[in-house]
Amino acid sequence: MLTGFLHRLYDAAGALAGVFLVAICVIVTGQIVARQMGTIIPSADQYAGFCLAATSFLGLAYSFRGGSHIRVTLFVQGLRGTAERALLVLALATAAAITLLLAWHTIGMVIQNFSRGEVTSGLVPMPLWVPQLGMAIGVTLFGIALLEDLFCALTGRQPAFNAAERELEARNAEGDDPPAAS
């Protein structure tokens, strides 16, 4: 039940990341059109940057669960069994600890900027916590996804990212999808 809820949450964050990606396109296109008409959209670059940050962070958990994150597998290629699982647990535990520490401090930054009423320095001021919120939510969800896969690895089940990677490899081997760019 909790896993299903988390997966829907990761999917929703991934969809929201896509919305922000489209927003970047709209903002940049609008700025191009405005410049052709001899004017500008105030703070367009700033808002596109905020959308980029939201896209990047909100998409972390979704892409991790889908096996889309780049991993360096040089050290685990030849490992099997207990050694492979131990290295997987160590990597997931380290990544989860670092990510959740970042999430803790990011949430603290959002709360601090909200309570102080800080605003951005662009032509159109905006409460600073608003663009920071996407980062806080995204990195927190990523940390939770890492913990979820760490729990799977510790209990002898295959982590979701690992299953997704193997599924992608199988599809690529069958020729259904073109190989991923490296």
CNS distance restraints for C-alpha pairs under 8 A (distance, minus, plus):
assign (resid   1 and name CA) (resid   5 and name CA) 6.34 0.50 0.50
assign (resid   2 and name CA) (resid   6 and name CA) 6.12 0.50 0.50
assign (resid   3 and name CA) (resid   7 and name CA) 6.11 0.50 0.50
assign (resid   4 and name CA) (resid   8 and name CA) 6.25 0.50 0.50
assign (resid   5 and name CA) (resid   9 and name CA) 6.17 0.50 0.50
assign (resid   6 and name CA) (resid  10 and name CA) 6.13 0.50 0.50
assign (resid   7 and name CA) (resid  11 and name CA) 6.10 0.50 0.50
assign (resid   8 and name CA) (resid  12 and name CA) 6.05 0.50 0.50
assign (resid   9 and name CA) (resid  13 and name CA) 6.19 0.50 0.50
assign (resid  10 and name CA) (resid  14 and name CA) 6.13 0.50 0.50
assign (resid  10 and name CA) (resid  61 and name CA) 5.81 0.50 0.50
assign (resid  10 and name CA) (resid  62 and name CA) 5.03 0.50 0.50
assign (resid  10 and name CA) (resid 141 and name CA) 7.08 0.50 0.50
assign (resid  11 and name CA) (resid  15 and name CA) 6.15 0.50 0.50
assign (resid  11 and name CA) (resid  62 and name CA) 5.88 0.50 0.50
assign (resid  12 and name CA) (resid  16 and name CA) 6.11 0.50 0.50
assign (resid  13 and name CA) (resid  17 and name CA) 6.09 0.50 0.50
assign (resid  13 and name CA) (resid  58 and name CA) 5.26 0.50 0.50
assign (resid  13 and name CA) (resid  59 and name CA) 6.32 0.50 0.50
assign (resid  13 and name CA) (resid  61 and name CA) 7.87 0.50 0.50
assign (resid  13 and name CA) (resid  62 and name CA) 6.97 0.50 0.50
assign (resid  13 and name CA) (resid 138 and name CA) 7.35 0.50 0.50
assign (resid  14 and name CA) (resid  18 and name CA) 6.38 0.50 0.50
assign (resid  14 and name CA) (resid  58 and name CA) 6.10 0.50 0.50
assign (resid  14 and name CA) (resid  59 and name CA) 4.76 0.50 0.50
assign (resid  14 and name CA) (resid  60 and name CA) 7.84 0.50 0.50
assign (resid  14 and name CA) (resid  61 and name CA) 7.67 0.50 0.50
assign (resid  14 and name CA) (resid  62 and name CA) 5.24 0.50 0.50
assign (resid  14 and name CA) (resid  63 and name CA) 7.59 0.50 0.50
assign (resid  15 and name CA) (resid  19 and name CA) 6.38 0.50 0.50
assign (resid  16 and name CA) (resid  20 and name CA) 6.34 0.50 0.50
assign (resid  16 and name CA) (resid  55 and name CA) 7.55 0.50 0.50
assign (resid  16 and name CA) (resid  58 and name CA) 7.06 0.50 0.50
assign (resid  17 and name CA) (resid  21 and name CA) 6.26 0.50 0.50
assign (resid  17 and name CA) (resid  54 and name CA) 6.45 0.50 0.50
assign (resid  17 and name CA) (resid  55 and name CA) 4.15 0.50 0.50
assign (resid  17 and name CA) (resid  56 and name CA) 7.12 0.50 0.50
assign (resid  17 and name CA) (resid  57 and name CA) 7.85 0.50 0.50
assign (resid  17 and name CA) (resid  58 and name CA) 5.32 0.50 0.50
assign (resid  17 and name CA) (resid  59 and name CA) 5.43 0.50 0.50
assign (resid  18 and name CA) (resid  22 and name CA) 6.31 0.50 0.50
assign (resid  18 and name CA) (resid  55 and name CA) 6.71 0.50 0.50
assign (resid  19 and name CA) (resid  23 and name CA) 6.19 0.50 0.50
assign (resid  19 and name CA) (resid  55 and name CA) 8.00 0.50 0.50
assign (resid  20 and name CA) (resid  24 and name CA) 6.28 0.50 0.50
assign (resid  20 and name CA) (resid  51 and name CA) 5.21 0.50 0.50
assign (resid  20 and name CA) (resid  52 and name CA) 7.10 0.50 0.50
assign (resid  20 and name CA) (resid  54 and name CA) 6.67 0.50 0.50
assign (resid  20 and name CA) (resid  55 and name CA) 5.55 0.50 0.50
assign (resid  21 and name CA) (resid  25 and name CA) 6.63 0.50 0.50
assign (resid  21 and name CA) (resid  51 and name CA) 6.82 0.50 0.50
assign (resid  21 and name CA) (resid  52 and name CA) 6.91 0.50 0.50
assign (resid  21 and name CA) (resid  55 and name CA) 6.00 0.50 0.50
assign (resid  22 and name CA) (resid  26 and name CA) 6.27 0.50 0.50
assign (resid  23 and name CA) (resid  27 and name CA) 6.03 0.50 0.50
assign (resid  23 and name CA) (resid  48 and name CA) 7.53 0.50 0.50
assign (resid  23 and name CA) (resid  51 and name CA) 6.89 0.50 0.50
assign (resid  24 and name CA) (resid  28 and name CA) 6.06 0.50 0.50
assign (resid  24 and name CA) (resid  48 and name CA) 5.10 0.50 0.50
assign (resid  24 and name CA) (resid  51 and name CA) 6.12 0.50 0.50
assign (resid  24 and name CA) (resid  52 and name CA) 7.03 0.50 0.50
assign (resid  25 and name CA) (resid  29 and name CA) 5.97 0.50 0.50
assign (resid  26 and name CA) (resid  30 and name CA) 5.90 0.50 0.50
assign (resid  27 and name CA) (resid  31 and name CA) 6.09 0.50 0.50
assign (resid  27 and name CA) (resid  44 and name CA) 6.32 0.50 0.50
assign (resid  27 and name CA) (resid  47 and name CA) 7.80 0.50 0.50
assign (resid  27 and name CA) (resid  48 and name CA) 6.37 0.50 0.50
assign (resid  28 and name CA) (resid  32 and name CA) 6.22 0.50 0.50
assign (resid  28 and name CA) (resid  44 and name CA) 7.46 0.50 0.50
assign (resid  28 and name CA) (resid  45 and name CA) 7.83 0.50 0.50
assign (resid  28 and name CA) (resid  48 and name CA) 7.28 0.50 0.50
assign (resid  29 and name CA) (resid  33 and name CA) 6.23 0.50 0.50
assign (resid  30 and name CA) (resid  34 and name CA) 6.01 0.50 0.50
assign (resid  30 and name CA) (resid  41 and name CA) 7.55 0.50 0.50
assign (resid  31 and name CA) (resid  35 and name CA) 6.11 0.50 0.50
assign (resid  31 and name CA) (resid  40 and name CA) 6.20 0.50 0.50
assign (resid  31 and name CA) (resid  41 and name CA) 5.86 0.50 0.50
assign (resid  31 and name CA) (resid  44 and name CA) 6.77 0.50 0.50
assign (resid  32 and name CA) (resid  36 and name CA) 6.34 0.50 0.50
assign (resid  33 and name CA) (resid  37 and name CA) 6.41 0.50 0.50
assign (resid  34 and name CA) (resid  38 and name CA) 6.38 0.50 0.50
assign (resid  34 and name CA) (resid  39 and name CA) 5.20 0.50 0.50
assign (resid  34 and name CA) (resid  40 and name CA) 5.24 0.50 0.50
assign (resid  34 and name CA) (resid  41 and name CA) 6.69 0.50 0.50
assign (resid  35 and name CA) (resid  39 and name CA) 5.13 0.50 0.50
assign (resid  35 and name CA) (resid  40 and name CA) 5.64 0.50 0.50
assign (resid  42 and name CA) (resid 123 and name CA) 5.98 0.50 0.50
assign (resid  42 and name CA) (resid 124 and name CA) 6.58 0.50 0.50
assign (resid  43 and name CA) (resid  47 and name CA) 6.24 0.50 0.50
assign (resid  43 and name CA) (resid 122 and name CA) 5.82 0.50 0.50
assign (resid  43 and name CA) (resid 123 and name CA) 5.51 0.50 0.50
assign (resid  43 and name CA) (resid 124 and name CA) 5.99 0.50 0.50
assign (resid  44 and name CA) (resid  48 and name CA) 6.09 0.50 0.50
assign (resid  45 and name CA) (resid  49 and name CA) 6.17 0.50 0.50
assign (resid  46 and name CA) (resid  50 and name CA) 6.34 0.50 0.50
assign (resid  46 and name CA) (resid 122 and name CA) 6.92 0.50 0.50
assign (resid  47 and name CA) (resid  51 and name CA) 6.18 0.50 0.50
assign (resid  48 and name CA) (resid  52 and name CA) 6.16 0.50 0.50
assign (resid  49 and name CA) (resid  53 and name CA) 6.31 0.50 0.50
assign (resid  50 and name CA) (resid  54 and name CA) 6.25 0.50 0.50
assign (resid  50 and name CA) (resid 131 and name CA) 5.59 0.50 0.50
assign (resid  51 and name CA) (resid  55 and name CA) 6.00 0.50 0.50
assign (resid  51 and name CA) (resid 131 and name CA) 7.80 0.50 0.50
assign (resid  52 and name CA) (resid  56 and name CA) 6.07 0.50 0.50
assign (resid  53 and name CA) (resid  57 and name CA) 6.17 0.50 0.50
assign (resid  53 and name CA) (resid 131 and name CA) 7.88 0.50 0.50
assign (resid  53 and name CA) (resid 134 and name CA) 7.37 0.50 0.50
assign (resid  53 and name CA) (resid 135 and name CA) 6.64 0.50 0.50
assign (resid  54 and name CA) (resid  58 and name CA) 5.71 0.50 0.50
assign (resid  54 and name CA) (resid 131 and name CA) 7.23 0.50 0.50
assign (resid  54 and name CA) (resid 134 and name CA) 4.77 0.50 0.50
assign (resid  54 and name CA) (resid 135 and name CA) 5.88 0.50 0.50
assign (resid  54 and name CA) (resid 138 and name CA) 7.69 0.50 0.50
assign (resid  55 and name CA) (resid  59 and name CA) 5.95 0.50 0.50
assign (resid  56 and name CA) (resid  60 and name CA) 6.69 0.50 0.50
assign (resid  57 and name CA) (resid 134 and name CA) 6.69 0.50 0.50
assign (resid  57 and name CA) (resid 135 and name CA) 5.21 0.50 0.50
assign (resid  57 and name CA) (resid 136 and name CA) 7.99 0.50 0.50
assign (resid  57 and name CA) (resid 137 and name CA) 7.76 0.50 0.50
assign (resid  57 and name CA) (resid 138 and name CA) 4.53 0.50 0.50
assign (resid  57 and name CA) (resid 139 and name CA) 5.98 0.50 0.50
assign (resid  58 and name CA) (resid  62 and name CA) 7.81 0.50 0.50
assign (resid  58 and name CA) (resid 134 and name CA) 6.31 0.50 0.50
assign (resid  58 and name CA) (resid 135 and name CA) 6.86 0.50 0.50
assign (resid  58 and name CA) (resid 137 and name CA) 6.87 0.50 0.50
assign (resid  58 and name CA) (resid 138 and name CA) 4.04 0.50 0.50
assign (resid  58 and name CA) (resid 139 and name CA) 7.33 0.50 0.50
assign (resid  58 and name CA) (resid 141 and name CA) 7.98 0.50 0.50
assign (resid  59 and name CA) (resid  63 and name CA) 5.96 0.50 0.50
assign (resid  59 and name CA) (resid 138 and name CA) 6.92 0.50 0.50
assign (resid  60 and name CA) (resid  64 and name CA) 6.02 0.50 0.50
assign (resid  60 and name CA) (resid 138 and name CA) 6.46 0.50 0.50
assign (resid  60 and name CA) (resid 139 and name CA) 7.16 0.50 0.50
assign (resid  60 and name CA) (resid 141 and name CA) 7.85 0.50 0.50
assign (resid  60 and name CA) (resid 142 and name CA) 5.73 0.50 0.50
assign (resid  61 and name CA) (resid  65 and name CA) 6.08 0.50 0.50
assign (resid  61 and name CA) (resid 138 and name CA) 7.13 0.50 0.50
assign (resid  61 and name CA) (resid 139 and name CA) 7.89 0.50 0.50
assign (resid  61 and name CA) (resid 141 and name CA) 5.84 0.50 0.50
assign (resid  61 and name CA) (resid 142 and name CA) 4.27 0.50 0.50
assign (resid  61 and name CA) (resid 143 and name CA) 7.88 0.50 0.50
assign (resid  61 and name CA) (resid 145 and name CA) 5.99 0.50 0.50
assign (resid  62 and name CA) (resid  66 and name CA) 6.28 0.50 0.50
assign (resid  63 and name CA) (resid  67 and name CA) 6.31 0.50 0.50
assign (resid  63 and name CA) (resid  68 and name CA) 5.07 0.50 0.50
assign (resid  63 and name CA) (resid  69 and name CA) 6.24 0.50 0.50
assign (resid  64 and name CA) (resid  68 and name CA) 5.77 0.50 0.50
assign (resid  64 and name CA) (resid  69 and name CA) 5.41 0.50 0.50
assign (resid  64 and name CA) (resid 142 and name CA) 7.72 0.50 0.50
assign (resid  64 and name CA) (resid 145 and name CA) 7.79 0.50 0.50
assign (resid  64 and name CA) (resid 161 and name CA) 6.00 0.50 0.50
assign (resid  65 and name CA) (resid 145 and name CA) 7.28 0.50 0.50
assign (resid  65 and name CA) (resid 160 and name CA) 5.79 0.50 0.50
assign (resid  65 and name CA) (resid 161 and name CA) 4.64 0.50 0.50
assign (resid  65 and name CA) (resid 164 and name CA) 7.16 0.50 0.50
assign (resid  66 and name CA) (resid 160 and name CA) 7.57 0.50 0.50
assign (resid  66 and name CA) (resid 161 and name CA) 5.79 0.50 0.50
assign (resid  66 and name CA) (resid 164 and name CA) 5.40 0.50 0.50
assign (resid  66 and name CA) (resid 165 and name CA) 7.29 0.50 0.50
assign (resid  67 and name CA) (resid 160 and name CA) 7.84 0.50 0.50
assign (resid  67 and name CA) (resid 161 and name CA) 4.53 0.50 0.50
assign (resid  67 and name CA) (resid 162 and name CA) 6.53 0.50 0.50
assign (resid  67 and name CA) (resid 163 and name CA) 7.72 0.50 0.50
assign (resid  67 and name CA) (resid 164 and name CA) 5.00 0.50 0.50
assign (resid  67 and name CA) (resid 165 and name CA) 4.69 0.50 0.50
assign (resid  67 and name CA) (resid 168 and name CA) 7.95 0.50 0.50
assign (resid  68 and name CA) (resid 165 and name CA) 7.44 0.50 0.50
assign (resid  73 and name CA) (resid  77 and name CA) 5.91 0.50 0.50
assign (resid  75 and name CA) (resid  79 and name CA) 7.78 0.50 0.50
assign (resid  76 and name CA) (resid  80 and name CA) 7.99 0.50 0.50
assign (resid  76 and name CA) (resid  84 and name CA) 6.24 0.50 0.50
assign (resid  76 and name CA) (resid  87 and name CA) 7.58 0.50 0.50
assign (resid  79 and name CA) (resid  83 and name CA) 6.11 0.50 0.50
assign (resid  79 and name CA) (resid  84 and name CA) 5.06 0.50 0.50
assign (resid  80 and name CA) (resid  84 and name CA) 5.00 0.50 0.50
assign (resid  80 and name CA) (resid  85 and name CA) 7.70 0.50 0.50
assign (resid  81 and name CA) (resid  85 and name CA) 6.28 0.50 0.50
assign (resid  82 and name CA) (resid  86 and name CA) 5.97 0.50 0.50
assign (resid  83 and name CA) (resid  87 and name CA) 6.22 0.50 0.50
assign (resid  84 and name CA) (resid  88 and name CA) 6.15 0.50 0.50
assign (resid  85 and name CA) (resid  89 and name CA) 6.09 0.50 0.50
assign (resid  85 and name CA) (resid 153 and name CA) 6.96 0.50 0.50
assign (resid  86 and name CA) (resid  90 and name CA) 6.14 0.50 0.50
assign (resid  87 and name CA) (resid  91 and name CA) 6.08 0.50 0.50
assign (resid  88 and name CA) (resid  92 and name CA) 6.08 0.50 0.50
assign (resid  88 and name CA) (resid 153 and name CA) 7.33 0.50 0.50
assign (resid  89 and name CA) (resid  93 and name CA) 5.90 0.50 0.50
assign (resid  89 and name CA) (resid 150 and name CA) 6.11 0.50 0.50
assign (resid  89 and name CA) (resid 153 and name CA) 6.19 0.50 0.50
assign (resid  89 and name CA) (resid 154 and name CA) 6.77 0.50 0.50
assign (resid  90 and name CA) (resid  94 and name CA) 6.06 0.50 0.50
assign (resid  91 and name CA) (resid  95 and name CA) 6.04 0.50 0.50
assign (resid  92 and name CA) (resid  96 and name CA) 5.89 0.50 0.50
assign (resid  92 and name CA) (resid 146 and name CA) 6.22 0.50 0.50
assign (resid  92 and name CA) (resid 147 and name CA) 7.46 0.50 0.50
assign (resid  92 and name CA) (resid 149 and name CA) 7.40 0.50 0.50
assign (resid  92 and name CA) (resid 150 and name CA) 5.55 0.50 0.50
assign (resid  93 and name CA) (resid  97 and name CA) 6.06 0.50 0.50
assign (resid  93 and name CA) (resid 146 and name CA) 7.83 0.50 0.50
assign (resid  93 and name CA) (resid 147 and name CA) 7.49 0.50 0.50
assign (resid  93 and name CA) (resid 150 and name CA) 6.47 0.50 0.50
assign (resid  94 and name CA) (resid  98 and name CA) 6.22 0.50 0.50
assign (resid  95 and name CA) (resid  99 and name CA) 5.93 0.50 0.50
assign (resid  95 and name CA) (resid 143 and name CA) 7.94 0.50 0.50
assign (resid  95 and name CA) (resid 146 and name CA) 7.13 0.50 0.50
assign (resid  96 and name CA) (resid 100 and name CA) 5.85 0.50 0.50
assign (resid  96 and name CA) (resid 143 and name CA) 5.31 0.50 0.50
assign (resid  96 and name CA) (resid 144 and name CA) 7.71 0.50 0.50
assign (resid  96 and name CA) (resid 146 and name CA) 5.34 0.50 0.50
assign (resid  96 and name CA) (resid 147 and name CA) 5.99 0.50 0.50
assign (resid  97 and name CA) (resid 101 and name CA) 6.08 0.50 0.50
assign (resid  97 and name CA) (resid 143 and name CA) 7.85 0.50 0.50
assign (resid  98 and name CA) (resid 102 and name CA) 6.25 0.50 0.50
assign (resid  99 and name CA) (resid 103 and name CA) 6.10 0.50 0.50
assign (resid  99 and name CA) (resid 139 and name CA) 6.69 0.50 0.50
assign (resid  99 and name CA) (resid 140 and name CA) 7.53 0.50 0.50
assign (resid  99 and name CA) (resid 142 and name CA) 7.30 0.50 0.50
assign (resid  99 and name CA) (resid 143 and name CA) 5.29 0.50 0.50
assign (resid 100 and name CA) (resid 104 and name CA) 6.03 0.50 0.50
assign (resid 100 and name CA) (resid 139 and name CA) 7.55 0.50 0.50
assign (resid 100 and name CA) (resid 140 and name CA) 6.49 0.50 0.50
assign (resid 100 and name CA) (resid 143 and name CA) 5.21 0.50 0.50
assign (resid 100 and name CA) (resid 144 and name CA) 7.95 0.50 0.50
assign (resid 101 and name CA) (resid 105 and name CA) 6.39 0.50 0.50
assign (resid 102 and name CA) (resid 106 and name CA) 5.99 0.50 0.50
assign (resid 102 and name CA) (resid 139 and name CA) 7.35 0.50 0.50
assign (resid 103 and name CA) (resid 107 and name CA) 6.00 0.50 0.50
assign (resid 103 and name CA) (resid 136 and name CA) 6.00 0.50 0.50
assign (resid 103 and name CA) (resid 139 and name CA) 5.50 0.50 0.50
assign (resid 103 and name CA) (resid 140 and name CA) 5.13 0.50 0.50
assign (resid 103 and name CA) (resid 143 and name CA) 7.51 0.50 0.50
assign (resid 104 and name CA) (resid 108 and name CA) 6.23 0.50 0.50
assign (resid 104 and name CA) (resid 140 and name CA) 7.97 0.50 0.50
assign (resid 105 and name CA) (resid 109 and name CA) 6.14 0.50 0.50
assign (resid 106 and name CA) (resid 110 and name CA) 6.28 0.50 0.50
assign (resid 106 and name CA) (resid 132 and name CA) 7.91 0.50 0.50
assign (resid 106 and name CA) (resid 135 and name CA) 7.44 0.50 0.50
assign (resid 106 and name CA) (resid 136 and name CA) 5.39 0.50 0.50
assign (resid 107 and name CA) (resid 111 and name CA) 6.20 0.50 0.50
assign (resid 107 and name CA) (resid 133 and name CA) 7.87 0.50 0.50
assign (resid 107 and name CA) (resid 136 and name CA) 5.46 0.50 0.50
assign (resid 108 and name CA) (resid 112 and name CA) 6.03 0.50 0.50
assign (resid 109 and name CA) (resid 113 and name CA) 6.10 0.50 0.50
assign (resid 110 and name CA) (resid 114 and name CA) 6.02 0.50 0.50
assign (resid 110 and name CA) (resid 128 and name CA) 7.90 0.50 0.50
assign (resid 110 and name CA) (resid 129 and name CA) 5.00 0.50 0.50
assign (resid 110 and name CA) (resid 132 and name CA) 6.15 0.50 0.50
assign (resid 110 and name CA) (resid 133 and name CA) 6.48 0.50 0.50
assign (resid 110 and name CA) (resid 136 and name CA) 7.47 0.50 0.50
assign (resid 111 and name CA) (resid 115 and name CA) 6.10 0.50 0.50
assign (resid 111 and name CA) (resid 129 and name CA) 7.41 0.50 0.50
assign (resid 112 and name CA) (resid 116 and name CA) 6.13 0.50 0.50
assign (resid 113 and name CA) (resid 117 and name CA) 5.88 0.50 0.50
assign (resid 113 and name CA) (resid 118 and name CA) 5.24 0.50 0.50
assign (resid 113 and name CA) (resid 128 and name CA) 6.34 0.50 0.50
assign (resid 113 and name CA) (resid 129 and name CA) 5.63 0.50 0.50
assign (resid 114 and name CA) (resid 118 and name CA) 6.70 0.50 0.50
assign (resid 114 and name CA) (resid 127 and name CA) 7.47 0.50 0.50
assign (resid 114 and name CA) (resid 128 and name CA) 7.37 0.50 0.50
assign (resid 114 and name CA) (resid 129 and name CA) 5.52 0.50 0.50
assign (resid 117 and name CA) (resid 127 and name CA) 6.66 0.50 0.50
assign (resid 117 and name CA) (resid 128 and name CA) 7.80 0.50 0.50
assign (resid 118 and name CA) (resid 127 and name CA) 5.90 0.50 0.50
assign (resid 118 and name CA) (resid 128 and name CA) 5.57 0.50 0.50
assign (resid 118 and name CA) (resid 129 and name CA) 7.59 0.50 0.50
assign (resid 119 and name CA) (resid 125 and name CA) 5.71 0.50 0.50
assign (resid 119 and name CA) (resid 126 and name CA) 5.13 0.50 0.50
assign (resid 119 and name CA) (resid 127 and name CA) 4.23 0.50 0.50
assign (resid 119 and name CA) (resid 128 and name CA) 4.67 0.50 0.50
assign (resid 119 and name CA) (resid 129 and name CA) 7.96 0.50 0.50
assign (resid 120 and name CA) (resid 124 and name CA) 7.91 0.50 0.50
assign (resid 120 and name CA) (resid 125 and name CA) 5.08 0.50 0.50
assign (resid 120 and name CA) (resid 126 and name CA) 5.35 0.50 0.50
assign (resid 120 and name CA) (resid 127 and name CA) 6.29 0.50 0.50
assign (resid 120 and name CA) (resid 128 and name CA) 5.34 0.50 0.50
assign (resid 121 and name CA) (resid 125 and name CA) 6.02 0.50 0.50
assign (resid 126 and name CA) (resid 130 and name CA) 7.58 0.50 0.50
assign (resid 128 and name CA) (resid 132 and name CA) 6.59 0.50 0.50
assign (resid 129 and name CA) (resid 133 and name CA) 5.88 0.50 0.50
assign (resid 130 and name CA) (resid 134 and name CA) 7.61 0.50 0.50
assign (resid 131 and name CA) (resid 135 and name CA) 7.53 0.50 0.50
assign (resid 132 and name CA) (resid 136 and name CA) 6.37 0.50 0.50
assign (resid 133 and name CA) (resid 137 and name CA) 6.10 0.50 0.50
assign (resid 134 and name CA) (resid 138 and name CA) 5.90 0.50 0.50
assign (resid 135 and name CA) (resid 139 and name CA) 6.01 0.50 0.50
assign (resid 136 and name CA) (resid 140 and name CA) 6.06 0.50 0.50
assign (resid 137 and name CA) (resid 141 and name CA) 6.14 0.50 0.50
assign (resid 138 and name CA) (resid 142 and name CA) 6.18 0.50 0.50
assign (resid 139 and name CA) (resid 143 and name CA) 6.19 0.50 0.50
assign (resid 140 and name CA) (resid 144 and name CA) 6.28 0.50 0.50
assign (resid 141 and name CA) (resid 145 and name CA) 6.13 0.50 0.50
assign (resid 142 and name CA) (resid 146 and name CA) 6.21 0.50 0.50
assign (resid 143 and name CA) (resid 147 and name CA) 6.23 0.50 0.50
assign (resid 144 and name CA) (resid 148 and name CA) 6.09 0.50 0.50
assign (resid 145 and name CA) (resid 149 and name CA) 6.28 0.50 0.50
assign (resid 146 and name CA) (resid 150 and name CA) 6.02 0.50 0.50
assign (resid 147 and name CA) (resid 151 and name CA) 6.10 0.50 0.50
assign (resid 148 and name CA) (resid 152 and name CA) 6.39 0.50 0.50
assign (resid 149 and name CA) (resid 153 and name CA) 6.16 0.50 0.50
assign (resid 149 and name CA) (resid 158 and name CA) 7.96 0.50 0.50
assign (resid 149 and name CA) (resid 159 and name CA) 4.72 0.50 0.50
assign (resid 149 and name CA) (resid 160 and name CA) 6.42 0.50 0.50
assign (resid 149 and name CA) (resid 161 and name CA) 7.62 0.50 0.50
assign (resid 150 and name CA) (resid 154 and name CA) 6.09 0.50 0.50
assign (resid 150 and name CA) (resid 159 and name CA) 7.30 0.50 0.50
assign (resid 151 and name CA) (resid 155 and name CA) 6.15 0.50 0.50
assign (resid 152 and name CA) (resid 156 and name CA) 6.25 0.50 0.50
assign (resid 152 and name CA) (resid 157 and name CA) 4.86 0.50 0.50
assign (resid 152 and name CA) (resid 158 and name CA) 6.12 0.50 0.50
assign (resid 152 and name CA) (resid 159 and name CA) 5.43 0.50 0.50
assign (resid 153 and name CA) (resid 157 and name CA) 5.53 0.50 0.50
assign (resid 153 and name CA) (resid 158 and name CA) 6.11 0.50 0.50
assign (resid 153 and name CA) (resid 159 and name CA) 5.96 0.50 0.50
assign (resid 158 and name CA) (resid 162 and name CA) 6.62 0.50 0.50
assign (resid 158 and name CA) (resid 163 and name CA) 6.55 0.50 0.50
assign (resid 159 and name CA) (resid 163 and name CA) 6.42 0.50 0.50
assign (resid 160 and name CA) (resid 164 and name CA) 6.15 0.50 0.50
assign (resid 161 and name CA) (resid 165 and name CA) 6.12 0.50 0.50
assign (resid 162 and name CA) (resid 166 and name CA) 6.26 0.50 0.50
assign (resid 163 and name CA) (resid 167 and name CA) 6.18 0.50 0.50
assign (resid 164 and name CA) (resid 168 and name CA) 6.19 0.50 0.50
assign (resid 165 and name CA) (resid 169 and name CA) 6.18 0.50 0.50
assign (resid 166 and name CA) (resid 170 and name CA) 6.10 0.50 0.50
assign (resid 167 and name CA) (resid 171 and name CA) 6.25 0.50 0.50
assign (resid 168 and name CA) (resid 172 and name CA) 6.12 0.50 0.50
assign (resid 169 and name CA) (resid 173 and name CA) 6.07 0.50 0.50
assign (resid 170 and name CA) (resid 174 and name CA) 6.28 0.50 0.50
assign (resid 171 and name CA) (resid 175 and name CA) 6.30 0.50 0.50
assign (resid 171 and name CA) (resid 176 and name CA) 5.48 0.50 0.50
assign (resid 171 and name CA) (resid 177 and name CA) 6.22 0.50 0.50
assign (resid 172 and name CA) (resid 176 and name CA) 5.96 0.50 0.50
assign (resid 172 and name CA) (resid 177 and name CA) 5.30 0.50 0.50
assign (resid 172 and name CA) (resid 178 and name CA) 6.27 0.50 0.50
assign (resid 172 and name CA) (resid 179 and name CA) 5.76 0.50 0.50
